[in-house]
Amino acid sequence: MGRRNFLVLGIAIAVIACVSIATFCTPPAETEQAKTVKVFHAGSLAVPLAEAESQFEALNPNIDVQRESMGSISAVRQITDVGKNADVLASADYSLIPSMMYPEYADWYVRFATNDIVLAYNPELSMYADEITPENWYKILRRDGVIFGFSNPNLDPCGYRAVMVFQLAELYYGDEQIFDDLILDNTGITITEEGEGTYLIKTPEDLKPNRDKVNIRPKSVELVALVEAGGLDYAFEYRSVAVQHNLAFVDLPEQIDLSKMEYADFYKKVKLETVDGKTKTGKPVVYGITVPTNAENPELGLEFVKFVIGDAGQKIFADMGQPPIVPPEGSGNLPDELKSLVNVEHVEPTPSPSPTPTPAPKAPGFGAISAVAVIIAVAYLALRRKEGD
């Protein structure tokens, strides 16, 4: 009986040990299922993507969308220069993806929304708000005491587009002093005529704004609060941002607001070279989205992209004053899952080399459990043999 009691006790201890090892080595179900989607995006996408995040998370309770809002150039550089990982990159200028990320950090993108440049203001606090029109806005900005703002052209597409608008306005209104009076005389930004009616603007690292006249911030949405509070009379913004924040705005002529494909030839008369030596050509405002090649959760990033460019995302953007592109337009080495959702542009970039997949580590603990089971079996057989003797 003593031996049997000892055997029973040994088996009980071994079983407890097995259960303990299995429990210790198996991660909790919540840890296995909880996933994060990191999204770097243009500041002008903050409001619609906040709504997209809310709806996407409601459909996927175990996914946490974490967004970081900044100027589009800054967002790209977080990935290409700083070395951060993002599962989705959404830019206010789609062309930044191929020009700054191909081929190492991206090899496809989808154009999914449009916008245009407006001059936002506070009807109660902005100087001459009761006088300003699409025909005289540049004259109002020239007046003493009026302060206007735009975002940093070296960091934010809205900034370099706003500066382009001043030169396009010269050409459209036939007033050769608009750029000189408002930009050249109040900042370190310069311009040269290249011939054949085209112009090249250059933005130095130190923009040297005359703070009595011009306010320059890293991203355009940072100017909204200043306009709301009356600290700034006028700010160049995207139409969607003005609509989302209930700001009044001057609806600039289509020939200068960068909104229409039919004026693409006119827009491209103006180019802008940022401090990094990259040249941007005037063109209609089109947003782009991609999953970077160094994404930690590329499958989930792709699911979020599909939501943003799909029916639900298109409705969000339309409701918030930013026209979606229907159907979206894809370019590059598009994932198969997107090809049925977009119009594919058949110009394939050279894809970056695919990293060698790292095998997922096997769940720990199985070997230990097997060893304990073998020990139990050996002990049991030994005791049986000893009892038989």
N, C-alpha and C positions, 0 to 999 in steps of 0.2 A: 504493500500500500504506500509505503514511503516513497518508493521509486515512482509509482504512478502519480502521486501527489507532486513529486518533483517535476515529472514530465509535464503535467497539466500546467503547473506554475511557469515552467520554461516556455511552453507554447503561448500562454497568455502574455508573458513579457514580450516575446518575439512579435506577436500580433500587434501589441500596443506600439512597439518600436516601428513596425512597418507603417502603421497608420500615421504615427507622428512624423516619420520621414516623408511620407507622401504629402501630408498636409503642409509641411514646412517647404517642400520643394515645388509644390504646385502654386503658381501665382493666383491671386484672387480673380474671380471672373470679371470684376469691375476693372481691374488693371489691364486685363487682356483686351477688353472691349473698348475702353476709353481711347479715343483718337483725337488728334489735333490737326487742324488745317491752318497753316500760317499764310496770311495774305498780305503782301505789300502792294499798296495802291496809291494812285493819285489822290490828292486832297479833294478834288472836285467829285470824286466817287464816294466820299465818306457817307453821305446820307443814303443814296440808293443801295450801297453795299451793306449798310447797317440793317436795312430792311431785308435784303437778300440773306444776310446772316441769320436773322431771326426766323425767317421762313424755312431756310435750309436746316437749321438746328431742330426746328419743330418736326420736320420730316425724318430727321436722323438724330434721335435723342442721345446717342452715344458719341456724337462728333461735336467738338468744340472749335468753332471758327474764331481764330485770333487775328485781328486786322491791325495793320500799322499804316497810318495815313501820312503821306509826305509828298513833296514834289516828285514828279515822275522820274526825272534824272537821278534824284537822290535815291529813289526806290530801286532803280536799276543798279546803282553803284553799291548799295547795301549788299547786293549779291555778287557783282563782278569785282569790286574793289575791297570791300570790308570782309567778305567771306561768309556772310550770313546765309542761312538757308531759308527759302520760302517755297511753299507748295503752289502758290499762285502769284503771278505778277500782272497787275492791271495798270496800264499806262494811258495817260490822256493823249499821247501821240504814239500811234501804233508803230511808226517807223523807228522809234527808239529800240524796239525789240530786235529787229534784224541788224541795225547799225551798231548797237552797243553790246548785244548778247550773243549774236551768232559768231562762230558755230559752237563755242565752248559751253555757253550757259543756256542756250535755247536753240531749237531748230524748227519751230513753227509758231504761228500766232493766229488769232481770230479777231477780225475787226467787227465790233459788236454794237457800237453806239456813236452818235455824232453830237455836235454842239456848235455854238458860235459865240463870238466875243460881244459883250455888251458893256455899257458904261453904267455901273450901279450907283445909286445915290439914295439919300434919305430925304424924302419930300418935305419933312418938317425942319431938318437941321442943316442940310447942305446949302451952301451959298448959291443963289440964283437958280434954285430948284424949280421955281415957277416960270423960268425963262428958257431953260435948256431944251433943245430939240435935236433931231438927227441932222439938221442943216447947220446949227451954230455951236455944237458942243465944244469944238476945238477953240472957238473964240471965247467961250465961257471959261475954259481951262486957262487961257492966257491972262485972265483978269487978276489984278492984285488981290492977294489974300486967299485965293482959291488954292486948295491943296488936293492933289490927285495921287493915286497910287497904283502900283502894279507889282507883281511878284518877280523874284530874281530870275532873270533870263537864263542864268547859268545853272539853275536848279529846277525850274518849273516851266513846262511848255506854255502855260497861260502867260507867263512873263515874256518869253520871246515872241509869242504871238501878239501880245499887247504892243510891244515895241514896233513890230512889223506894221500894225494898224496905223501908226502915226505916219509912216512913209507912204503906205497905200492911200491914206487920206490926202496927202500932198498931191498925188497923181489924180485922185478922183475929184477933189474939189478945185484943183488948179491953183492951189496956194503953196508956193514953194518954201514958205517959212514955217510950216507947221512942225516938222521934225526939228528944225533948228531952234525954234522958240521954246518948245516944250521938252525935248529930250537933250539935244546937243548942249543947250545953255544951262541945263540943270542937272546933268549927270556926266560921268566919265565915258559914256557910250559914244562911239563915233560912227560915221557913215561915209562911204565913198561911192561915186557913180562908176560902174564898170563898163559902161557903153551899151548901146542898143536898148536904152531905157531900163536897165537893171541896176540894182543897188545892193551893196554889201554892208551890213551893219556889224560892228564888232563890239562885244561886251567884255570889258576887262574884269579881272577878279575884284578889284575895288571899284565899285560902281559910282562912288562919290556923289550920292544924291544931295541936292540942295534941300535940306529938310524943311525949309520954309515953303517949298513948292511941291516936292516929290517925296513920297513915302514908299520904300521898297521892302518887301517882306519875303521870307523864304518860299512861302506858298500862297496862292491867291486867296484861299479861304481865311487866312489870318487877317486879311483886310476887312472882312465882313463886320467883325465886332467894332472896328474903328469907325466904319460908316454908320453902323447902328447907333453908336454913342455920340456921333457928331465930331469925332476927332479927325475925321477925314471927309472931305466933301464928295469926292468921286473915286471910284475904283474900277479898274478893268477886270471883269469877271466873266466866267462862262454863264450863258443864259440860265442853265439849270441851277447853278449856285444861287443866282439872284432870285429865281422862282422859289427854291427850297427855303430861303431865308426871308421871304416876303419883302424883298427890297424893290424899290422902283428902279427902272433902268431906261436908258436911252437905247432904242432899238436901232443900231447902226445900219447903214445901207449894206445890202448883200455884197456889193462890190468890194467892201473892205472888212466885213465881219468874219471872213474865212468859213463861210457856211455852205457854199454852193459849188458843185462840181463844174457848172457852166462858166464860173469865173476863175477856174483853176489857172488858166493861162495868165490872167491878170495878177493873181496872188503870187505866182512864182517870179514876178519881176523883183521881188524883195527876198533877199537871203540874210541870214544872221549867223555869224560865227561866234560860238561860245568860247569861254576862256580855255577850254580843253582842245581847241582847234577844230572841233566838229562844226560842220555847216548845216544849218536847217534852212530849207526852202519853203517859202510861203505856200500853203496848200490847205484844203478844207480840213476842219477839225474832225478827226476820226480816232476813236479809242481802240486799243488793242489789249488782248489778254493771252497769257500762256502759262504753261507749267514749266518752270526752270528744270534743266537737266540734273541739277543737284538737289532737287526736292527730296525731303525725307519721307514724305507720304504722297508720291506722285499719283497713285490711284485715287486717293481722296481729293487731291487737288483737281484732278480731271473731273470728278463728280461735281465739285463746286463750279467749275467752268461750265459744265453742261447745264447746271441750274441757271447760271447767270445769263447764258446766251439762249436758253430755252424759253418756252412760253411764259412761265412764271416770272423770269427775270426781265423779259421784254415788257411785260405789263408794269413791273415796278418802275422801270426807266421811263416808260411813257407817262405814267401817273406823276412822275416827279420832274417833268419838263425837259427830259433829255431823250430825244428820239432814238429808239433802237434801230439797228440795221436788220431788216427782215427780208430774207433770211440772212444770217451772219455770213461773213466772207472769210474763208480760211486760206492760209498760205503756208507753204513749207511742208515738212515731213509730218503731216497731221496724223494723230492717232486714229486708228480705225473707228473707234467709238464716236468720233466727231464727224466723219465723212458724210454720214446721212443727215446731219443737222445743219451743214453749211454749204454754201457755194464754194467749190474748191478752185483756187487759182493754181493752175498747173505750171508753177515755177518753183521747182524744188531747190532748196539750199543744200549746201554740203553739210550733212549732219555731223555733229560732234561724235567722236568715238564712244560707243556704249561701254560704260564701265562693266568690268567683270562682276557678275552678281556674287555677293557674299552669302554662302549658305547660312540659313538660320540655325543657331545653336540648338542642339537637342535639349529637350526638357531634362533638367537634372533630377537625380533621385531614382531613376529606374534601375540602374545598376546596383545601387545600395539595397533596394527592395528585393531584387533577385538574390543577392548574396545572403540576406537574412533568411529568405525562404529556403535556400540550399542548406544553411546551417541548421534550420529546424528539422528538415528532412533527415540529415545525417544524424543529428542527435536522437531523433525518434527511432531510426533503424538500429542505432547502437544500443539503445536501451532495450529494444525488443529482443535483440540478439542476446544481450546479457541476461534477460529474464528467461529466455529459452535455455540458456546454459544452466 
